[in-house]
Amino acid sequence: MLNLRMHHFVATLGLVAIFGAAPARADDAPATTVTGNLELTSDYVFRGLTQSWGKPAVQGGVDLATASGFAVGTWMSSISDRSFPGGSVEWDVYASYGRQINDDWSWRAGLYGYVYPGANLDHAGLPSRSLNTGEANVALSWKLWTLKYNYALTDYFGVDREQGYRDNSRGTSYLMLEGAWPLDAQWSLTLHLGYTHYSTRLAVPNADGARNPDYADIGVGAKYTVNTHWTVLGVVTRATNGRFYRHTASFQNAADTLDVGGTRGFVMLQGSFQ
């Protein structure tokens, strides 16, 4: 069940979606584009950490953008209940506004909500706690490169005292830089750099003696454009702070552990439809 803060957050995004997508008068109505996407991936890696416990995932969403700069969308992915007890789906909702500065530069700011229907820590025998998370973000883009800052408006994916931390995790941030180098009409190289800074620490060190969950992640990939709608992407990722993440226990069975970060690789088939 969504907690009260997330109800308010999703309601806010809903209002933005309604007003952002509402038709204007015929003489000043902005052009609107609707784009759908579908992905099949061998591993769902988010900010350097697997969300599917190293297993394949199915993903897809719909985005709406107007010439005036407003954009709204929704996206879903299968996930593992080992990381999200009681859950099997991540449902994202988001809204933003941005403008072109010139031919090369642009900016965008928005809100993003991560919702996990049915997921709650009480499925793992812990005090009832949703893993739903809301963030605000701002991004600056130059050509095919984007620098983006994300700030958690709620606890960060359920991290708080009930999970053994000193305090709640509101204010956790993620800074990332990503972009691409086109090699020819079909091939391009991709690069992703990110850093997660938690606003709290473990009250007691984990089995490897680590308290601090902060980490950096890097992803290097190659993308091949099959045709107008389909691309294939191969990526190798690396997340630091192995002392904290290499023996992450499943919420379903504490003896079932996985290095959710470390060095990982995945292959993704991406489809885009307009």
LOLUMRO-760637 format. One record per atom (N, C-alpha, C, O): residue in one letter; x, y, z. Coordinates in steps of 0.02 Angstrom, whole numbers, plus 50000, padded with zeros to 5 digits. Example, Ala and Ser with C-alpha at 12.3 -4.5 7.8 and 13.67 -1.06 7.14 Angstrom:
A506604971650390;A506154977550390;A506604983550390;A507124983450423;S506424988850354;S506844994750357;S506455000250394;S506705005750402;
! end
This chain:
M500434994050000;M500005000050000;M500445006250000;M500945006450036;L500275011249960;L500655017449959;L500595021050026;L500045021350055;N501145023750050;N501085027750111;N500795034650093;N500735036350035;L500625038550144;L500265044850133;L500685049650092;L500425053050048;R501345049950107;R501775054550069;R501775052849995;R501765057249953;M501795046249979;M501805044349909;M501145045649876;M501125047249816;H500585044949913;H499935046849885;H499955054149862;H499745055749807;H500215058549906;H500255065549889;H500715066649830;H500575070749786;F501275062949828;F501765063749774;F501465061749707;F501515065449658;V501135055849705;V500835053549643;V500275058249622;V500175059549562;A499885060749671;A499355065449654;A499645071849622;A499355074449575;T500205074149649;T500525080049620;T500725078849548;T500615083049504;L501035072949535;L501235071349467;L500625070849422;L500645072849363;G500075068249449;G499465067649410;G499205074449389;G498995075349332;L499225079249435;L498995085949418;L499445089149364;L499205092349318;V500105087949372;V500565090649322;V500415087549254;V500415090949203;A500275080949254;A500115077549191;A499485080349160;A499465081449099;I498975081549202;I498345084049176;I498425090949144;I498205092149088;F498755095449181;F498825102249156;F499345102549100;F499265106549053;G499875098349104;G500375098349052;G500115095648987;G500315097848933;A499635090848992;A499385087648931;A498715090448908;A498465088448856;A498425094948947;A497755097548930;A497775101248864;A498245105148851;P497295100348822;P497295103748757;P497215111248766;P496815113548807;A497585115048727;A497525122348728;A497065124348671;A496795120148635;R496975130848663;R496555133348609;R496865131448542;R497475130748537;A496465130748491;A496705128348427;A497245132948399;A497685130648362;D497215139548415;D497685144148385;D498355144148420;D498835146948392;D498415141248480;D499055141248513;D499245134448542;D499685133948584;A498905129048519;A499045122448545;A499745120248524;A499905120448464;P500175118048572;P500845115848554;P500825108948523;P500365105048536;A501315107548483;A501375100848454;A501525095948511;A501905097448556;T501215090048508;T501295085048560;T501525078548528;T501265076448477;T502015075348559;T502245068848536;T502155063748591;T502265065148650;V501945057748570;V501875052148616;V502325046548592;V502285044448535;T502755044148636;T503235039048618;T503185033148667;T503155034048727;G503175027148640;G503175021148680;G503855017648677;G504205018348627;N504025014048729;N504655010448729;N504575003548760;N504145002548803;L504984998848738;L504974992048764;L505694989548767;L506074990448719;E505874986448824;E506554983848831;E506534976648859;E506134975048902;L506974972548833;L507104965948861;L507844965948880;L508274966948837;T507994964948944;T508684965348968;T508884959249008;T508464956249041;S509514957449003;S509754951549039;S509864952949113;S509944948249152;D509854959249133;D509924961249204;D509694968549209;D509904972749170;Y509264969949258;Y509044976849269;Y509524980049319;Y509484978849379;V509964984249293;V510464987749335;V510274995049340;V510204998549290;F510174997449402;F509975004349415;F510495007449461;F510605005149517;R510805012749436;R511325016249474;R511865011349499;R512095011849555;G512045006649455;G512585002049470;G512404995849509;G512814991449517;L511774995449533;L511554989749574;L511004985949539;L510554989049510;T511024979249541;T510504975349509;T509854975749549;T509854975249610;Q509304976649513;Q508644976849543;Q508264970249531;Q507724969149559;S508554965949489;S508224959649471;S508614953649496;S508524948049472;W509064954949545;W509484949649575;W509884945849521;W509974939849525;G510114949649471;G510524946849418;G510144943149365;G510444939849323;K509474943449366;K509054939749319;K508784944449265;K508814950549272;P508524941549209;P508234945749156;P507624949549179;P507304947749229;A507464954949144;A506884959049160;A506554961449096;A506874962249044;V505894962649101;V505504965549046;V505294972549067;V505064973549124;Q505364977349022;Q505244984349040;Q504864987848984;Q504894985748926;G504524993249001;G504184997048949;G503835003148978;G503685003349037;G503695007948935;G503365014048959;G503105018348902;G503165016648843;V502795023948922;V502515028748875;V502705035748898;V502665037348957;D502915040048851;D503095046848866;D502705051648821;D502595050348762;L502505057248851;L502165062548814;L502555068948823;L502725070848879;A502695072348768;A503075078648771;A502735083848727;A502475082348674;T502735090048751;T502445095548713;T502995100348691;T503525100748722;A502855104048638;A503335109048614;A503455114648664;A503955118148660;S502995115448711;S503065120748762;S503575118948816;S503765123148856;G503795112548817;G504305110648865;G504075105848919;G504495103148955;F503415104748925;F503165100048975;F503225092848949;F503145091548890;A503355088348996;A503385081248979;A503145077149038;A503285078849096;V502775071849025;V502555067149077;V502645060149050;V502685059048989;G502685055349095;G502755048449072;G502675043449127;G502625045149186;T502665037149107;T502635031649154;T503045025849126;T503095025149065;W503325021849169;W503775016449148;W503735010849200;W503645012249259;M503785004649178;M503744998949223;M504294993949207;M504524993449150;S504494990149259;S504984984849250;S504854979249299;S504624980449355;S504994973149278;S504984967649326;S505594968249371;S506124970549349;I505524966149435;I506044966549485;I506054960149525;I505634955649514;S506524959549572;S506574953549613;S506294954849683;S506424960049713;D505904950049709;D505644950749777;D506194949449829;D506074950349889;R506784947449807;R507344946849854;R507574953749878;R507804954449934;S507494958649835;S507674965549852;S507074969749871;S507134974649908;F506484967749846;F505864971449859;F505344966449884;F504924964049846;P505364964749949;P504934959349975;P504194960549962;P503914965749979;G503874955449931;G503164956049914;G503034959449848;G502454959749827;G503554961849815;G503454965549753;G503744961749693;G504204957849701;S503464963049635;S503724960049573;S503784965249518;S504054963749464;V503524971449530;V503514976549479;V503734983249508;V503534985149563;E504144986849471;E504284993849485;E503884998049436;E503904996949375;W503505002849463;W503095007249422;W503335014449434;W503285016949489;D503595017649382;D503845024449387;D503355029349355;D503065027949303;V503265035049387;V502875040549359;V503285046949365;V503615047949416;Y503265051249314;Y503705056949315;Y503425062649273;Y503025061649227;A503655068649289;A503445074649252;A504015079649255;A504385079849305;S504095083649203;S504645088349201;S504485094149154;S504005093949115;Y504895099249160;Y504845105049115;Y505565107049097;Y506005107249140;G505665108449033;G506335110549011;G506295114648948;G505785114948914;R506855117948932;R506885122148872;R507575121548839;R508075119948872;Q507585122948775;Q508215123648738;Q508525130548754;Q508175135548755;I509165130648766;I509525136948775;I509775139348707;I509695145248690;N510065134848669;N510265136048600;N510295129248565;N510015124448590;D510625128948508;D510635122648470;D510975116948507;D510815111148496;D511435118548552;D511835113448587;D511615112248659;D511665106648684;W511375117448692;W511245117148764;W510495117148779;W510105120248744;S510315113448833;S509625113448856;S509615111748931;S510115109248957;W509065113048964;W508995111349035;W508305108349047;W507835109349007;R508245104649102;R507595101549120;R507585100349195;R508095098449225;A507005101349226;A506905100049298;A506255096249307;A505775097349269;G506225091849357;G505615088049365;G505555084249429;G505975084749474;L505025080249433;L504885075849490;L504855068649464;L504645067449407;Y505065063949506;Y505085056949486;Y504865052649544;Y505105053549600;G504405048049532;G504165043549584;G504275036349566;G504115034149511;Y504565032549613;Y504675025349606;Y504165021849652;Y504185022849713;V503735017849624;V503205014649662;V503275007049654;V503395004549599;Y503205003449710;Y503284996149710;Y502644992949737;Y502594991649797;P502144991749694;P501504989049717;P501594982449753;P501914977849728;G501314982049813;G501334975849852;G501964974849892;G501984970549936;A502494978649878;A503124977749914;A503104981449981;A502894987149985;N503334978050033;N503364980950100;N503844976850142;N503874970750134;L504204980050186;L504684976450228;L504344971550275;L504684967050301;D503694972350288;D503364967650333;D503324960650302;D503204955750338;H503424960050236;H503454953450205;H504094949750223;H504144943750214;A504574953450250;A505214950450271;A505264950150347;A505804949050374;G504694950950382;G504694950650454;G504944956850489;G505084956650549;L505004962350453;L505224968750481;L504614973250492;L504074971850467;P504704978750530;P504154983450538;P503894985850470;P504284986550423;S503244986950466;S502934989050403;S503274995350375;S503345000350410;R503484994850312;R503855000450282;R503814999850206;R504024994850178;S503555004950174;S503545005150101;S504235006750073;S504645009950107;L504375004450013;L504995006049979;L504905011449926;L505375013249891;N504295014149921;N504155019449873;N504605025549885;N504745027149943;T504815028749832;T505295034249838;T505115039849790;T504935038549732;G505175046049813;G505065051849770;G505695056049766;G506035057049817;E505855058549707;E506445062649697;E506275068949657;E505805069049618;A506665074149668;A506675080049624;A507335079849586;A507835077449612;N507325082449525;N507945082249486;N508005088349442;N507515091649426;V508625089849423;V508775095249376;V509345092849331;V509815089649355;A509305094449266;A509795091949219;A510005097449170;A509605101749152;L510635097149150;L510905101649100;L511215097249045;L511635092949060;S511015098448983;S511255094248928;S511635098448877;S511465104148862;W512165095448850;W512555098348795;W512625093048742;W512965087948752;K512315094148685;K512305089348630;K512055082548656;K511475082048677;L512475077348654;L512265070648676;L512485069148747;L512485063248767;W512665074248786;W512905073248855;W512435076648904;W512185082148891;T512325073348961;T511875076049012;T512175075349081;T512425070049100;L512155080849119;L512345080949190;L511705081749230;L511335086549219;K511575077149277;K510935077149312;K511025076049387;K511435071949408;Y510645079849426;Y510675079349499;Y509985077249525;Y509485080449508;N509955071949565;N509335069349594;N509355070049670;N509875068649701;Y508795072049699;Y508765073149772;Y508145069749800;Y507585071049776;A508225065349849;A507675061449877;A507235065849921;A507475068749970;L506585066249905;L506105069949945;L505795065550000;L505485068150046;T505885059049994;T505645054250043;T506235049950065;T506795051050042;D506125045250110;D506655040450124;D506835036950060;D506415035750017;Y507475035150054;Y507755032549992;Y507675024949990;Y508065021250019;F507155022649954;F507005015549945;F506975011750012;F507245006250019;G506635014850060;G506505011550124;G507055011950176;G506965009350231;V507605015150160;V508165015550208;V507975020150265;V507845026050255;D507975017450327;D507845021450387;D508055017550449;D508395012450443;R507845019750507;R508055016550570;R507855009250573;R508225005150600;E507265007550547;E507025000750550;E507474995850513;E507464989850527;Q507874998350466;Q508354994150430;Q509054994650461;Q509534992250431;G509104997650519;G509744997850554;G510165004050541;G510755004050557;Y509865009250512;Y510235015350500;Y510145020250558;Y509675019650597;R510585025150562;R510555029950617;R509955034550611;R509685036750662;D509735035850551;D509195040750541;D508835039050476;D509005034150443;N508345043150458;N508015042050393;N508485044250337;N509015047050349;S508285042950275;S508735044250218;S508485049550170;S508715049950113;R508015053650193;R507815059450151;R508435063750139;R508845064650183;G508485066450079;G509065070550064;G509625066650031;G510135069650012;T509555060150024;T510045056349986;T510055058849914;T509535060549886;S510645059249885;S510705062149818;S511085057649770;S511475053349791;Y510955058749706;Y511305055049654;Y511495059949599;Y511075063249570;L512145060349585;L512415064649532;L512675060249476;L513055055549489;M512485061749415;M512705057549360;M512875061749298;M512615067149287;L513335058849259;L513515061649193;L513485055849145;L513785050649156;E513125056749089;E513095051449039;E513035054448970;E512795059948960;G513275050448921;G513245052948853;G513455047548804;G513535041748822;A513535049648741;A513695044848688;A514155047948636;A514145054048625;W514565043648606;W514975045648549;W514745041748488;W514845035748485;P514425044948439;P514245041448377;P514875039648338;P515315043748327;L514905033248316;L515475031048276;L515295031148202;L515705032948159;D514675029248187;D514415029548119;D513655029548123;D513375030948177;A513315028048068;A512585028448068;A512265023248112;A511685024048132;Q512625017848129;Q512325012348167;Q512645011348235;Q512305009148282;W513275012748242;W513635011348305;W513775017648345;W513915022948316;S513725017148411;S513925022548456;S514185019548522;S513985014048541;L514625023148555;L514875021248620;L514515025248673;L514355031148662;T514375022348731;T514035025848785;T514455025848848;T514845021148860;L514375030948888;L514735031548952;L514265034249005;L513895038948993;H514285031149064;H513885033449121;H514335033649182;H514685028849198;L514325039349218;L514675040149281;L514165042549333;L513775047049318;G514175039649393;G513695041749444;G513985041149514;G514465037449526;Y513695044949560;Y513905044549630;Y513285045349674;Y512915050249669;T513185040449719;T512625040649767;T512885042649835;T513345039449862;H512605047949863;H512785050249931;H512185049549977;H511685053149969;Y512225044950025;Y511695043950073;Y511725049150128;Y512265051350148;S511145051050153;S511105055950207;S511155052650276;S511085056050327;T511265046050278;T511315042450341;T511825036850336;T512075035450281;R511965033650391;R512455028150395;R512165022550437;R511695023650476;L512435016550430;L512225011050473;L512405012650546;L512935015450559;A511965010850592;A512105011850663;A512645006950686;A513065008650728;V512645000950659;V513134995750675;V513434993250610;V513064992150562;P514094992450605;P514404990150543;P514124983450519;P513914979350560;N514124982350453;N513914975850428;N514464970650437;N514974972050468;A514354964650411;A514824959250423;A515514960650395;A516004957750419;D515564965050345;D516214966850317;D516504973150348;D517014975650326;G516184975550401;G516444981350438;G516274988050408;G516584993050427;A515804988350362;A515634994650328;A515014997850358;A514524994350374;R515025004350367;R514445008250389;R514165012750334;R513565014050331;N514615015050291;N514445020250242;N514205017150177;N514585013550144;P513575018250156;P513315015350094;P513475019250031;P513295017149976;D513825025050037;D513985029049977;D514395024849928;D514805020649948;Y514285026149863;Y514675022549813;Y514655026249747;Y514215030449734;A515135024749705;A515165027349636;A515015021649588;A515135015849604;D514745023249530;D514625018149479;D514815020849411;D514765026849397;I515035016249368;I515235017949300;I514965012749253;I514945006749270;G514745014849195;G514505010249144;G514785012149076;G514755017949056;V515055007249040;V515325008348973;V514975003548926;V514934997548940;G514715006048871;G514335001648827;G514415003248753;G514735008248734;A514124998948713;A514094999848640;A513384998748618;A513054993948639;K513135003248576;K512445002748551;K512455001948475;K512815005348439;Y512034997248452;Y511964995948380;Y511244997248359;Y510784994248387;T511145001648311;T510485003248286;T510294998348231;T510594998348177;V509794994248244;V509574989248196;V509174992448141;V509294991348081;N508684996448161;N508265000248114;N507945006048151;N508175007848205;T507435009048122;T507135015048152;T506865013748222;T506875018248264;H506635007648236;H506305006148299;H506735002348349;H506615002848409;W507224998548327;W507564993948371;W508314995248376;W508654996648327;T508574994648438;T509284995048450;T509484989448498;T509074986848535;V510124987648496;V510414982748542;V510974986248580;V511404989448550;L510964985548646;L511444988948689;L511794983848733;L511474979748766;G512454984048734;G512844979848780;G513244984348827;G513574988948804;V513204983048893;V513514987448942;V513884983348995;V513654978049016;V514464985849016;V514824983249074;V514804988749127;V515004994349114;T514584987049188;T514534991849242;T514984989849300;T515154984049308;R515164994749340;R515574993649399;R515344998249455;R515315004349446;A515164995349513;A514984999349572;A515514998349626;A515744992749638;T515725003749657;T516235003349709;T515915001549777;T515324999849780;N516315001849830;N516105000349898;N515874993149905;N515324991749931;G516294988549882;G516144981449888;G516044979149959;G515664974449971;R516374982250007;R516294980250077;R515574980950100;R515344977350144;F515214985650070;F514524986750091;F514034982350051;F513534980050078;Y514184981149986;Y513674978149942;Y513824970949920;Y513374967649893;R514424968349931;R514594961849901;R514244956049936;R514194950649906;H514014956949997;H513654951550032;H512954953850051;H512724952750108;T512604956950004;T511914959250017;T511464953150025;T511444948749982;A511094953050080;A510654947350095;A509964948350064;A509704953950063;S509674942950039;S508994943050014;S508504944250071;S508604941650126;F507974948050058;F507454948950108;F507054942550119;F506704941850169;Q507104937950071;Q506734931750077;Q507114926350116;Q506804922050147;N507774926750115;N508194921750148;N508874924850164;N509264926150118;A509014926150227;A509624929650246;A510254925850225;A510784928850218;A510194919350214;A510774915350193;A510914916050118;A511444914150094;D510434918850082;D510494919950010;D510784926849999;D510434931850007;T511424927149982;T511754933649973;T512004934449901;T512114929549866;L512094940749882;L512314942349814;L512704948849816;L512544953449854;D513224949249775;D513554955649764;D513124959549715;D513164958649654;V512694963949741;V512214967549699;V512554973049658;V512264975749612;G513174974749677;G513564979649639;G514124976249602;G514004972049558;G514744978049619;G515314974849587;G515324976149512;G515064981149488;T515624971449476;T515654971849403;T515104967449373;T515064961549388;R514694970449332;R514134966949302;R514104968549227;R514374973649205;G513774964349189;G513674965649118;G512974963749099;G512684959049127;F512694967249052;F512024965449028;F511954967348955;F512304971748929;V511484964048922;V511314965348852;V510574967148850;V510164963848882;M510404972448813;M509714974848811;M509484975848739;M509834978648698;L508884973348725;L508544974848661;L508044980348675;L507604979548717;Q508114986048640;Q507694991848652;Q507264993348591;Q507504993448534;G506624994548604;G506174996648551;G505865003348566;G505685004748623;S505785007548516;S505485014148524;S504965015148469;S505105013848411;F504365017448489;F503805017948442;F503445024548451;F503305026648507;Q503295027748396;Q502975034348399;Q502345034548356;Q502005039648353;
! end
